Amino acid sequence: MSGLREAASQYLAMRRTLGFKLSAQARILMGFVDYCEQHDLDRITTQAAVAWAMDTPHSTDSLWWARRLMVVRIFARHLRAFDPATQVPPVDALPCHYRRVTPYLYSPAQIDALMRAAGTLAPPLRAATYTTLIGLLATSGMRVGEACRLDRGDVDLAAAVITIRDSKFGKSRAIPVHPSTVAALTRYAHYRDRVHPSPSTGAFFISTRGTRLNPNMACHTFPALLGGAGISAAPGARRPRLHDLRH
C-alpha cells in the first residue's frame, strides 16, 4: 500500500468513527489516489488535484469538477498537518456556486401511469415491489435510499407510522401515512411473505432473490418505467428521476 493510499484509508476510517458515512466521498478520494499512483505521485499537488478533478471524459460539468476538488482539498488540509510538503488546492481553484437540481413534478396521472408500468415487470414480486415503492415515495416524501433501508420493524402498519432511522445528516424521523398507503403496504407485505416466507434479510422491500432492494438498481430500472408510462423530459431538460417522486 502506498503512503498516500494508507493515509487516505486512515483518514476515511477516522472520519467514519466520528459518524460520517462518506460513501460518495470515499469513492472520489480513492479515485484521486489511483490517479496519483498512476502518475507516480507520492504527495498532493495543486496541479495534480486540479488536473484530476477535470479529468472526466463523460462530464464537463464545472460543478462536478468543483465537488471532486473539494474532496481532495479537505483531505489535503488534514494531511498537511503531518506532511508540510502537501499542497492544499486554493478555494478559488475551479470555483462554482452550488445549484440545486430542479425536480420534475409528476402529475397524479403520471404517477398512476408509472405504477401501471411497474405492474408489468416480471416476475410478479418485482412488479409488486416497484409498484408499492413508487406509491410510497409519491405519498410520503421519502428518499429512495430511505425506502430501501426500511426494515420490517420500521413500518408500523397498526399505528400508520414509518420510522426513518439515521438518514441524511444522521437524523431520524417518523412519517405518518394515509390509510390508503397503509392498505397498499399491507397488501405488499402479505404477498412478499407468501413468495419469500424465509428471506435472507429483514428489509421491508426485497428483490426477487429475497435480498434487500438495492437503491441503485431501483434507479437503474426507473428509466424503463418512464418509457412505459410515456413520460419524457422537455427538450434540453434533465430526465425525470425516481428521486423526484418525493416532491
HUFEN-V260396 format. One record per residue. RES is the residue in one small letter. PHI is phi in whole degrees, -180 to 180 (NA if undefined). PSI is psi in degrees with one decimal (999 if undefined). BURIAL is 1 if it has 9 or more other C-alpha atoms within 8 Angstrom, else 0. Layout:
# HUFEN-V260396
res;phi;psi;burial
RES;PHI;PSI;BURIAL
RES;PHI;PSI;BURIAL
This chain:
# HUFEN-V260396
res;phi;psi;burial
m;NA;128.9;0
s;-68;161.3;0
g;-62;-39.8;0
l;-68;-39.4;1
r;-67;-41.6;1
e;-64;-41.3;1
a;-64;-40.9;1
a;-66;-41.5;1
s;-64;-41.8;0
q;-67;-38.6;0
y;-63;-45.5;1
l;-65;-41.4;1
a;-62;-41.1;0
m;-63;-46.1;0
r;-68;-32.8;1
r;-68;-33.4;1
t;-66;-20.4;0
l;-87;-0.3;0
g;105;0.1;0
f;-82;135.8;0
k;-81;-45.6;0
l;57;35.2;0
s;-66;-54.2;0
a;-72;-41.5;0
q;-62;-36.7;0
a;-64;-42.8;1
r;-63;-41.1;0
i;-65;-47.3;1
l;-64;-43.5;1
m;-69;-26.5;1
g;-65;-38.3;0
f;-66;-40.0;1
v;-61;-42.2;1
d;-58;-43.9;0
y;-60;-45.0;1
c;-63;-42.1;1
e;-66;-38.1;1
q;-65;-27.0;0
h;-106;17.7;0
d;54;43.0;0
l;-105;128.0;0
d;-109;1.8;1
r;-140;155.8;0
i;-81;129.9;1
t;-123;151.8;1
t;-61;-40.9;1
q;-61;-45.5;0
a;-67;-39.8;1
a;-65;-43.9;1
v;-67;-42.4;1
a;-62;-42.6;0
w;-67;-42.4;1
a;-59;-34.2;1
m;-91;-2.5;0
d;-86;69.2;0
t;-128;87.6;0
p;-56;-28.8;0
h;-99;7.6;0
s;-150;134.3;0
t;-117;25.5;1
d;-77;115.0;0
s;-64;-28.9;0
l;-66;-41.0;1
w;-65;-41.2;0
w;-59;-45.0;1
a;-64;-38.3;1
r;-68;-40.5;0
r;-62;-45.1;1
l;-66;-34.8;1
m;-61;-39.6;0
v;-62;-44.0;1
v;-67;-39.8;1
r;-60;-44.9;1
i;-64;-41.9;0
f;-66;-40.2;1
a;-64;-37.9;1
r;-61;-41.0;1
h;-65;-46.3;0
l;-69;-29.9;1
r;-64;-24.4;1
a;-66;-23.4;0
f;-106;-25.3;0
d;-134;94.9;0
p;-60;-17.2;0
a;-77;-9.7;0
t;-66;132.4;1
q;-96;133.2;1
v;-100;115.6;1
p;-56;129.9;1
p;-65;156.2;0
v;-68;-19.5;0
d;-91;6.5;0
a;-83;126.0;0
l;52;51.5;1
p;-69;143.4;0
c;-159;129.6;0
h;-77;142.4;0
y;-64;138.0;0
r;-135;132.8;0
r;-85;134.8;0
v;-68;128.2;0
t;-71;120.4;0
p;-73;154.3;0
y;-86;127.8;1
l;-98;110.6;0
y;-80;139.8;1
s;-81;160.1;0
p;-54;-38.3;0
a;-65;-37.8;0
q;-69;-37.0;1
i;-64;-41.7;1
d;-60;-41.8;0
a;-65;-39.0;1
l;-64;-41.1;1
m;-68;-35.6;1
r;-66;-40.2;1
a;-64;-40.3;1
a;-64;-32.7;1
g;-68;-12.8;1
t;-91;-4.4;0
l;-67;154.9;1
a;-124;147.6;0
p;-74;179.8;0
p;-57;-34.6;0
l;-64;-38.6;1
r;-64;-41.9;1
a;-62;-43.7;1
a;-66;-39.4;1
t;-64;-49.1;1
y;-72;-34.8;1
t;-62;-45.8;1
t;-69;-39.6;1
l;-60;-47.9;1
i;-61;-44.6;1
g;-62;-39.9;1
l;-67;-43.4;1
l;-61;-41.3;1
a;-71;-28.7;1
t;-98;-16.3;1
s;-112;-20.3;1
g;78;13.4;1
m;-73;155.2;1
r;-81;157.3;1
v;-59;-48.0;1
g;-62;-36.0;0
e;-64;-43.1;1
a;-64;-41.8;1
c;-70;-25.7;1
r;-84;-6.4;0
l;-61;131.6;1
d;-97;165.6;1
r;-61;-35.7;0
g;-70;-15.1;0
d;-81;-15.9;1
v;-107;96.6;1
d;-93;93.8;1
l;-72;-29.0;1
a;-68;-38.8;0
a;-92;-6.8;0
a;59;44.2;1
v;-136;134.6;1
i;-111;132.1;1
t;-104;122.0;1
i;-97;121.8;1
r;-110;135.8;0
d;48;57.8;0
s;-94;-143.1;1
k;-58;133.4;0
f;62;21.9;0
g;73;15.2;0
k;-91;154.4;0
s;-122;157.1;1
r;-158;160.4;0
a;-111;135.6;0
i;-118;114.9;1
p;-74;141.5;0
v;-122;152.9;1
h;-71;151.2;0
p;-54;-34.7;0
s;-66;-34.9;0
t;-69;-41.6;1
v;-58;-42.6;1
a;-63;-42.3;0
a;-67;-41.1;1
l;-66;-36.9;1
t;-65;-44.7;1
r;-60;-44.1;0
y;-63;-45.7;1
a;-60;-42.0;1
h;-65;-43.8;0
y;-67;-44.7;1
r;-56;-43.2;1
d;-72;-28.8;1
r;-70;-42.0;0
v;-73;-41.3;0
h;-127;78.7;0
p;-67;-21.1;0
s;-133;68.5;0
p;-70;164.6;0
s;-88;8.0;0
t;-145;157.9;0
g;-94;14.3;0
a;-67;150.1;1
f;-74;-48.0;1
f;-96;125.6;1
i;-124;160.0;1
s;-85;178.0;1
t;-68;-16.9;0
r;-89;-2.5;0
g;87;11.9;1
t;-101;169.0;1
r;-62;137.3;1
l;-65;129.0;1
n;-86;125.3;0
p;-63;-32.7;1
n;-66;-39.4;0
m;-67;-36.4;0
a;-62;-43.6;1
c;-68;-32.4;1
h;-70;-32.9;0
t;-76;-29.1;0
f;-59;-39.9;1
p;-56;-35.9;0
a;-66;-34.1;0
l;-71;-35.8;1
l;-59;-44.6;1
g;-63;-42.4;1
g;-66;-27.4;1
a;-90;-3.7;1
g;71;29.6;0
i;-105;127.8;0
s;-140;159.6;0
a;-80;153.1;1
a;-68;154.9;0
p;-53;126.6;0
g;84;-4.8;0
a;-95;157.8;0
r;-72;144.9;0
r;-66;139.4;0
p;-56;144.9;1
r;-116;158.3;1
l;-61;-37.7;0
h;-60;-28.8;0
d;-66;-17.4;1
l;-61;-25.5;1
r;-71;-12.6;1
h;-94;999;0
